[in-house]
């Protein structure tokens, strides 16, 4: 069993926990564990991790923070304007970039695992309109790219290539208009079709391939316990980390170490399930 073939509630809860703790903490150890786990998992999902392209942008974001934030007590130097360059502002910029990088890696895995049919399974009965909107939104970007490539190829077939930059820009805007009109028409047709089939009406039954098995229940219980323990440790300050006015953290204690182990097990759960599934498959052959 892996996250890709278990009940959608399991990966949905995992992504909710990891994203929630990632964007609400500045603890570098927590962020580093989350980034490493999501990065490795993204690679095992059969796709090259795309967040590496954003690394220069994240570095710039980390470098720009000291230009606008001058808080902190450890002064490293002074800018020509007279404002101080503090160690705390540099570390805060690096921490913010690390948090953004980890969140983007987690969202990348989310897009690969939580497909449209899984969102329909989770939200189809409770909020049918939202589930339909999510399923259409998740497929919008790859669908737009494919249609833009088709329209561009059709324009080249009829000899419209654009010899100058201005002509290429005009041709690109024309192709974009065609793609957007195509997509809006497709959305209207799909919504009319779903309404004609009675989608979202009270009492309407729905079919899904996913069933909540005993293994799914065990994973949900583990995720709930792990998330609850992390929340408890966070409220007690065992995972506190602050940059201003000086770098201060909770230190390494029995409670903080147990919380770090809990966070590591939570983040590494998809990798463990992938490794276990691969090992069972090789042993059976």
C-alpha positions in Angstrom: 0.0 0.0 0.0 1.3 3.5 -1.0 -0.2 6.9 -0.8 -1.0 6.7 -4.5 -3.4 3.7 -4.2 -4.8 4.0 -0.6 -8.0 5.9 0.3 -7.8 9.6 -0.6 -8.4 10.6 3.0 -5.0 9.3 4.0 -2.8 11.5 1.7 -5.2 14.4 2.2 -4.7 14.3 6.0 -0.9 13.9 5.5 -0.7 16.9 3.2 -2.8 19.0 5.5 -0.6 18.2 8.5 2.7 18.7 6.8 1.7 21.9 5.1 0.1 23.3 8.2 3.2 22.7 10.4 5.6 23.8 7.6 4.0 27.2 7.0 3.5 27.9 10.8 7.0 27.2 12.0 10.4 28.7 11.5 12.3 25.8 13.1 15.1 25.0 10.6 15.2 21.3 11.6 11.5 20.8 11.0 11.7 22.6 7.7 14.8 20.7 6.6 13.2 17.4 7.4 10.0 18.3 5.5 12.0 19.6 2.5 14.2 16.5 2.3 11.2 14.1 2.6 9.1 15.9 0.0 12.1 16.2 -2.3 12.9 12.5 -2.2 9.2 11.5 -2.5 8.7 13.8 -5.5 11.6 12.0 -7.2 10.1 8.6 -6.5 6.8 9.6 -8.0 8.5 9.5 -11.4 9.1 13.2 -11.9 12.1 15.4 -11.6 11.6 17.8 -8.7 10.7 21.2 -10.2 11.5 23.3 -7.1 15.2 23.4 -8.0 14.4 25.9 -10.7 13.1 28.3 -8.0 16.4 28.1 -6.0 17.9 31.3 -7.4 14.6 33.1 -6.7 14.6 31.8 -3.1 18.2 32.9 -2.6 17.3 36.4 -3.8 14.4 36.4 -1.4 16.7 35.5 1.4 19.2 38.2 0.4 16.6 40.9 0.0 15.2 40.5 3.5 18.2 42.3 5.2 17.8 45.2 2.8 14.3 46.0 4.3 14.5 44.5 7.8 17.1 45.9 10.1 15.9 44.4 13.4 18.2 42.4 15.5 21.0 43.0 18.0 23.9 41.4 16.2 25.2 44.1 13.8 27.5 42.7 11.1 28.0 45.9 9.0 26.3 49.1 7.9 24.8 50.0 4.5 25.8 53.2 2.8 22.4 54.6 3.9 23.4 54.0 7.6 21.0 51.2 8.2 22.6 48.2 10.0 23.0 44.7 8.5 22.1 42.3 11.3 22.7 38.6 11.6 19.1 38.0 12.7 17.7 39.6 9.5 20.0 37.4 7.4 19.0 34.2 9.2 15.3 35.2 9.1 15.6 35.6 5.3 17.2 32.2 5.0 14.5 30.6 7.2 11.7 32.2 5.2 13.3 30.9 2.0 13.6 27.4 3.4 10.0 27.5 4.6 8.8 28.5 1.1 11.0 25.9 -0.6 9.6 23.1 1.7 6.0 24.3 1.1 6.5 24.3 -2.7 8.0 20.8 -2.6 5.0 19.6 -0.6 2.6 21.2 -3.0 4.4 19.6 -5.9 3.8 16.2 -4.4 0.2 17.1 -3.7 -0.4 17.8 -7.3 1.0 14.4 -8.3 -0.8 12.3 -5.7 -4.2 14.1 -5.2 -5.8 13.7 -8.6 -9.2 15.0 -9.6 -11.0 11.7 -8.9 -9.6 11.7 -5.4 -11.0 15.2 -4.7 -14.3 14.1 -6.1 -14.3 11.1 -3.8 -13.6 13.3 -0.7 -15.8 16.3 -1.5 -18.3 15.1 -4.0 -21.1 14.4 -1.6 -20.4 17.1 1.0 -19.6 20.1 -1.3 -20.2 18.9 -4.9 -19.7 22.4 -6.5 -16.3 22.8 -4.7 -15.2 19.3 -5.7 -16.1 20.0 -9.3 -14.3 23.3 -9.2 -11.2 21.7 -7.7 -11.2 18.9 -10.3 -11.4 21.4 -13.1 -8.7 23.6 -11.6 -6.2 20.8 -11.1 -6.4 19.9 -14.8 -6.6 23.4 -16.1 -2.8 24.1 -16.3 -1.8 20.9 -18.1 -4.9 21.2 -20.4 -4.0 24.9 -21.2 -0.4 23.9 -22.1 -1.5 21.1 -24.3 -4.1 23.3 -26.1 -1.6 26.1 -26.5 0.8 23.7 -28.2 -2.0 22.5 -30.5 -2.9 26.1 -31.5 0.7 27.1 -32.0 1.3 24.0 -34.2 -1.8 24.8 -36.3 -0.6 28.4 -36.8 2.8 27.2 -37.9 1.1 24.8 -40.4 -0.7 27.7 -42.1 2.5 29.7 -42.3 2.1 32.0 -39.4 5.4 31.9 -37.6 6.3 35.5 -36.8 9.5 36.9 -38.3 10.0 39.7 -35.9 9.6 40.0 -32.1 6.5 42.2 -32.5 4.8 39.7 -34.8 5.7 36.8 -32.5 4.2 38.7 -29.6 1.0 39.4 -31.5 0.8 35.8 -32.6 1.3 34.6 -29.0 -1.5 36.9 -27.8 -3.8 35.6 -30.5 -3.0 32.0 -29.6 -3.6 32.8 -26.0 -7.0 34.3 -26.8 -8.0 31.2 -28.8 -6.9 28.9 -25.9 -8.8 30.9 -23.3 -12.0 31.0 -25.4 -11.6 27.2 -26.0 -11.2 26.6 -22.3 -14.2 28.8 -21.3 -16.4 27.0 -23.8 -15.3 23.7 -22.6 -16.1 24.7 -19.0 -19.6 25.8 -19.9 -20.2 22.6 -21.8 -19.0 20.5 -18.8 -21.0 22.4 -16.3 -24.2 22.1 -18.4 -23.5 18.4 -18.9 -23.0 17.8 -15.1 -26.2 19.8 -14.3 -28.1 17.8 -16.9 -27.0 14.6 -15.2 -28.3 15.8 -11.9 -24.9 16.4 -10.3 -25.2 17.8 -6.8 -28.9 17.1 -6.4 -30.0 15.8 -3.0 -30.3 12.0 -2.9 -28.2 11.5 -6.0 -25.8 8.5 -5.6 -22.2 8.6 -6.7 -19.8 5.8 -7.5 -16.2 5.7 -6.4 -13.4 3.2 -6.7 -12.0 3.9 -3.2 -13.1 2.1 -0.1 -11.8 2.7 3.4 -9.9 -0.5 4.3 -8.4 -1.5 7.7 -4.9 -0.4 6.5 -6.3 3.1 5.7 -7.9 3.3 9.2 -4.6 2.4 10.8 -2.8 5.1 8.8 -5.4 7.7 9.7 -5.1 6.9 13.4 -1.3 7.2 13.2 -1.5 10.5 11.4 -4.0 11.8 13.9 -1.9 10.8 16.8 1.3 12.2 15.3 -0.3 15.5 14.4 -1.9 15.8 17.8 1.4 15.2 19.6 3.1 17.8 17.4 0.4 20.3 18.2 0.7 19.6 21.9 4.5 20.0 21.8 4.1 23.2 19.8 1.7 24.7 22.3 4.0 23.8 25.1 6.9 25.6 23.4 9.1 22.5 22.8 9.5 23.5 19.1 9.8 27.3 19.5 12.3 29.2 17.4 12.5 33.0 17.1 14.9 35.3 15.2 14.1 38.7 16.6 15.5 40.5 18.5 18.0 37.6 18.8 18.1 34.0 17.8 16.4 32.0 20.5 15.1 28.4 20.5 13.8 25.9 23.0 17.0 23.8 22.9 17.3 20.0 22.8 15.3 18.4 25.6 13.5 15.1 25.9 10.2 16.7 24.7 11.8 18.5 21.7 13.7 15.4 20.6 10.5 13.3 20.8 8.7 15.9 18.7 11.5 15.8 16.1 11.3 12.0 16.0 7.6 12.3 15.6 7.9 14.8 12.8 10.5 12.7 11.0 8.3 9.6 11.1 5.4 11.7 9.9 7.3 13.2 6.9 9.0 9.9 6.0 5.7 7.9 6.0 5.2 8.1 2.2 8.8 7.1 1.6 8.5 4.1 4.0 5.3 3.0 2.3 6.9 3.2 -1.1 10.0 1.3 0.1 7.8 -1.4 1.8 5.7 -1.8 -1.4 8.8 -2.1 -3.6 10.4 -4.7 -1.2 7.2 -6.8 -1.1 7.0 -6.7 -4.9 10.6 -7.8 -5.3 10.3 -10.6 -2.7 7.2 -11.9 -4.5 9.1 -12.2 -7.7 
